[in-house]
Amino acid sequence: MYISQVSGHRQGAVAIAKSLKSLDPDCEVLSINGFGYTYPLMEKIINTAYMGVIKRAPKIWEYLYDNPKVIKFSEKWKQSIHKSSHKKLKPLIDEFKPDVIVCTQAFPCGMVADYKNVHKLPITVIGVLTDYAPHLYWLHEGVDYYVVPSQEAHERYVKEGVSAANIKIFGIPIRMKFADTVGKETIAQKLGLDLKIPTILIMGGGQGLGPMKEAVKSLVRLERPLQLIVICGTNVKLVHWIKKIQRKTQKKIIFYDYASNVDELMEVSSLIVSKPGGMTTSECLAKGLPMVIVDPIPGQEERNSQFLVGQGIAIRVDDKRHIGRQIDMLLNNPVQLAAMRKAALDNGKPMAAADIARLILSGTN
């Protein structure tokens, strides 16, 4: 179970499902938008409200995110939501009869854990975190295993009373192709890139959020030769703007709305400018790609940024006007870039989806 069709939660669920079918072609897998299935209207309202808060008042989200006071205050509301979901969950669970329920987001995890406890079902419930920032909304009685991305996350949950044996440091599940290496020369030839010139990948998640326009502007102004790859997502305005910039600069700019070859784009890139979402971050680590984080939003992005900078994988730029200057300095420091690549690879867990699939299959025996 995941939430939201365009999200890292869904991408993680899809990666796990594919690994399950690869390891056991006969296993039955059903992927469900847990929020959309039980409360479709509420999902639309909350998604709209979330995007509004993130764009206009991010400090509010910072206050709400992983705040013990807020969690305690919302406990009765959360329990009420869980109980009211049982009527919707019952026909689904009665018909599919799952041995294991895997959740890549905290809301459905709490929902199915509550259903399991109330109905005393012999179902294994597994919570799979898709961010490097473990938060308290994940913790529910009835969850058998938590899959976390780092030792720091493991230690946080142990302190909160979760048995260490029930926490697996497998990483964030990503598509298996990020574990493969195609070869930079092959990719560069296909894309028309020159490997002697640094290539900067610019991403903003599925919706093309963040200071992507500012990053492109700042990099185009640099005197040094550069090649830019921009993935715009659903940001149509950004696509139109990039087309105009292409005609005004001598720098090579390749852009996509949706790219199915992100693994190849990461492999051929020198570094990435991106939002530090859990899924994108995990893909970067698997590819050993140094990250430049610009003005992360409070909450999970801020926590992910702290992890990445602390591990030496990323640098952070809080003033958008300095993006180009900071990247120029980084490209002039090959020793630092090499250290960042090594740190990324050391923290990468490209086989996470397969490891999670094996855990799931062990619970069906």
PEPE-V927283 format. One line per field, one symbol per residue. phi: phi as a letter, one per 30 degrees, with the letter a starting at -180 (. if undefined). psi: psi as a letter, one per 30 degrees, with the letter a starting at -180 (. if undefined). burial: # if it has 16 or more other C-alpha atoms within 10 Angstrom, else .. Layout:
phi: ???
psi: ???
burial: ???
This chain:
phi: .bbidcadededddddeddddddbeddcbbcbdeddddbedddddddddddddddcbddddedddhcedddddceddddddedddedddeddddddhddbccbcbddddddddddeddchcdcdcbccdcbdcdbddddbdjddbccbdadddeddddddjddedcccccjddbdddddcbdjdddddddciccddcecccbbbidcididdddddeddddddddbbcbbcdidddddedddeddedcbdddbcbbdbcdceeddddcddabcadddddeedddddcicecccchdddjddddddedddddicbccbccedceddddeddddbdddddddddddddcdbdcedddddddddddcd
psi: kakkeilfeeeeeeeeeeeeeeeiffkkkkkkjeeeeeieeeeeeeeeeeeeeeefiffeeeeekhjeeeeeegeeeeeeeeeffeeeeeeeeeefikekkkkgleefeeeeeeeeeeghkhkkkkkjkglgjklfffjkkfkekkklfleeeeeeeefggkkefgkkifakklkffffljekeeeeeeefhljffkkkkkklhafghlaheeeeeeeeefkflklkkkkjfbgieeeeeeeeeeefflfkkkkllekkfheeeeeeflelkjlkhleeeeeeeeefhjkkjkjikllbeeeeeeeeeeefgfllkjfjffgeeeeeeeefgifeeeeeeeeeeeefkifgeeeeeeeeeffff.
burial: ####...#############........#..#######....#..........#...#..##..##...........#..##..##..#........###################......#############.####.#########..##..#....#...##############....#..##....#.#..###################.###.....#########...##..#........#####.#....################################################..######....###..#..#......#..######.##############.....
